[in-house]
Amino acid sequence: AVILFFLLMSVVGLLEGMQIAFFAVAKLKKSERGRAPFALKTCELLFRGDGHNLPGFMIGRQLCV
């Protein structure tokens, strides 16, 4: 039970950190988002289309937390 508790708390911590990071990146211009391949792919997925992915992530995160 203790291992499961810490595992789930780690997931919640990751989701909270992702929320903070995504809101910080949303305020940056596309040219200021960096050059790291993983970061570029994450931003591409997050801001693709009509911009419904960020609110969708936030709703899903709230349901998980």
N, C-alpha and C positions, 0 to 999 in steps of 0.2 A: 504494500500500500504506500509505503514511503517513497519507493522508487517511482511509482506511478504519479504520485503527487509532484515530485520534482520534475518529472518529464512534462507533465501538463503545465506546470508553472513556467517551464522553459519555453513552451510553445506560446503561452500568453505573453511572455516577455518579448519574444521574437515578433509577434503580431503588433505589439505596442511600439516597438522600435521601428518596424516597417511603416506604421502610420505616421510617425514623426518624420521619418526620412522622405516619405512620399509627399507630404505637405511641403517640406522644405524644397524638394526638387520641383514641385509644381510652380513655385514662384520664380524659378530660374529660366533664363532664355535657353533655347535649344542648344545654342553654341557654348553655353557655360556648364553643360551637364557632364562634361568629362569625356574621356576617350576610352575608358576601360570597356572591353567587349561585353562583359556581363551587365554592367550598368547601362550601356546603350540598349541592350536587348530588353532589359527590365523597363526602361523608359519608353521604348517603342511599344511594348505590350500595354503598359499602363495608360498611355496617351493615344492609343490607336482609335481610329474611327471618330465617332462624335463625342468622345470624351466620357463615355459611360463606364469605362473600366475602373476609374478611381472611385466614383461613388459606389459601384458594385463591390469593390474590395472592402470599402468601409462598412457597408451593410453586412457583408459576410463575416468580417472581423467582429462586428458587434454581436452577431449571432453565436459565434464561437466563444467569445469571452463572456 
